[in-house]
Amino acid sequence: MFKKVLIANRGEIALRIIRACKELDIATVAVYSEADADSLHVRFADEVVCIGPGQSNQSYLQIPRIISAAEVTNSEAIHPGYGFLAENANFAEICASCNIKFIGPGPEMINRLGDKAYAKRTMRDAGVPVIPGSDGILRDLDDARKNAESFGYPVIVKASAGGGGRGMRIVRDPNNLETAFGQARSEAEAGFGNPDVYLEKYFENPRHIEVQLLGDSHGNVVALGERECSIQRKHQKLIEESPSPVITPKLRKRMTEAAVRGAKAVNYESAGTIEFLYDAGEFYFMEMNTRIQVEHPVTEMVFGTDLIKRQIEIAAGLEFKWNKDYKMRGHAIECRINAEDPSKDFRPSPGRITSFHVPGGPGVRVDTHAYAQYLIPPFYDSLVAKVITQGKNREEAITRMSRCLEEFVIEGIATTIPFHQMVMEDPDFISGDFDTKYVENLHDRKK
């Protein structure tokens, strides 16, 4: 096991990793920007190193500074968390060249699975259902037209190296394909340094379901159930839960077995997630995320395990042992509390928190780096806290979440708490009758 781990991240995920390391008796090093000097991950780490100004491109994305911090503190490993450098193959390769263990898959794995077209071909060959689409990168506009005609409109043009909704264009009319093709390529080039795009069949009202995986260096790959991630806005998830209210035990078995086949096909090692589109009783591979997810706590709650600990143990070369207690128990829901104003189209609301009180009680977990008088910086994502509730069933988890949202006091900034309260009381959400268009449809209904 490692003796010292550097956390190349900030906020609640950095604090989450510190907690896991402490329970594994591993010393921690926190890197931080000048804007994060008062963050809790800085307070609770064993050692700290300032790596630059508040802007992420001058601090948390500065690979040389992070590597230098690891070397001067004699850190044996680096945990990247999620976001920033978590899926940066170059960073993972530099770590390896400096004899520092990157807690995640190797650079070649990150590169291969980050190429959406490659990942899709690999999954198809492994017997995983994939969305009908082009066989690899589109050569030109004519190639896009032929593919679209072969499986029919609507279609979606996607950046091969993309994510987070960038480099994506939906096309319902053949006359709009040329414009969408050019726009997606330009956005992909600007956002990812790679203009390559591919084409897929577009489903109008799908659900977004993902499967949590753990793979070790001994050839073991296991799936820890699925998460429902359909409540999202502009491709950014807002609420997640496990299990999904739409997935039957029989379908869960098919889906998790397919995910394991896909991960084994690439000899996957570390924590990872395969994301599926679900439509009309069928599921289709979308992409594989080679990192821990923001929403990992809902899986931890229903399976009773610590995914960050398991990820660190796997990186240290330990074999993952399937505990007989790893079985789904009850239901868990996570609400992301962001510093955004839902009454003003989710406009960011950075600033100082003047009052802060977190909810508690049975089956409640709050992951946060915030506190009273903490200043939310304007430079990073707007996540303030994650509230996770668990109940014996979905109804109890929702009831418990409603109670927690009422108890959660954050003053001085606007947050998404009112939005989540509205969702927890919405009949469509309560019945489980929703899809990825839920948020925009809710907005229209509430006008």
Phi, psi and omega in degrees: 000149179294151174264333181212133181235133173265137179258113183267059181199190185216182170064208187294328182288325177296317178295321178299317180292320178302317180298316180296318180297318180299321179288340175264006180061043178248130176290149184237149174236125177257129168263149183208154174271168178300329180287342183254017184302331182259012181285152184293332180294333176287321182292322189261354176285157179286325177223153180224148178221123176280131185242013174142185181292178185296324182300132185297328180287352176250006182217276188292345176257005180272092183301313181302321181291323179291317178297318178298319179297321178294320182289318182288338179261003181056040176284136182272337184215159177234127174257121184273352182067223173233159184072191180046249187256014187298328180240034179262106184297325179298318178297315179298323180291320179294320176304312181298319182292337179263010180061037176244127183285125174274120183278090184164183178291165181289166183301322180296319179296316180298316180298313184294313182282341174286340175276103188300322181293317177298315182300319181296316178297317182297316180294319178300317179295333180274002179085018177269129179300133180237157179292133176305133182185186182293150179273076180100197184292141176286129182288318182196187181296322179297320177298319179297317181296316181297317180295316181298320179291331184288326179240004168084152178277156001284156177230168177227130175269129184232143174289132181296325181258019190271185180171162177066020177088355180276146180072029181236137177217128178270135181233117178256339182241128180306331181291344182262000185295318183300314180296315181296320179299313180293319180294318181296319179295317180295316181293322178294319179296317181289321186274330187232358181071018182214114185277358185297136177226160174224174187236142176223156169297138180256127178263128187289322186225060182274174169247155181251110181239136179231153181245128178278130181236151169228127177231138181246179183280002180256010177090003179274134173225128179230152176248132178251067174066190182239161176235137175272121184232029186283339180280097184214159179230124182052044177069012176253124184290143179242323180224135177229154178210159177215132356284173176286138180291350183256348185268121178279161177305320180295316179291323178301318180298314179298316185291314181291324177295321177295318180297318179296318177301316180297317180292322179292330181297335180249011182053050187293139181226123179118185172281141180201170183220132171258127182258134180239149163267137178241128182209126174053044174085359180239154179236151185222136178298133173254302182196167175241128177264125186264050183200175171284146181263155175306320187272016182301334182300330181293326175291319178301320182293316184278338179258350177065039179224166180251104185292328178292318176300314181299321179297317179293318179298318179297318179297330179280359177094005180284151178276136179284123179259121179285111180282136180299341179278354180283081175218152185293129178232115177071209186218143179229144179230141176238131172248127176274117178267108183254152174279073181219152180257103182295338179282349180235048178057040176059040179294134180304145183225064177291162179149188184269132175278121183269332179217139186211118178222122182266149178286165178211198180105177182300139176067027183237136176223136176233118175258115181205154175249006186264164179197171179299133182080002176287139180262116176285114183288157180273001191270344191237186177296162192268011183294124178257319183200160171238125176257124181238129176237148177233141176221171180293340176208178184296321180301316180292322179297321178292315179300317180294321178295319178301317179296318181295319180295326177292325180282333187289116181250117173227114181241153180106335177223159172278144178224173181273010179305314179301323177298312181296323177298320178296318180296316183296341180259358184281128182303324181294319178292316181300322180280348183082012182265083181207168177214194184289350176267007187304312187296315180291326177291322178298317180300318180294321181291328185272356181296000000 
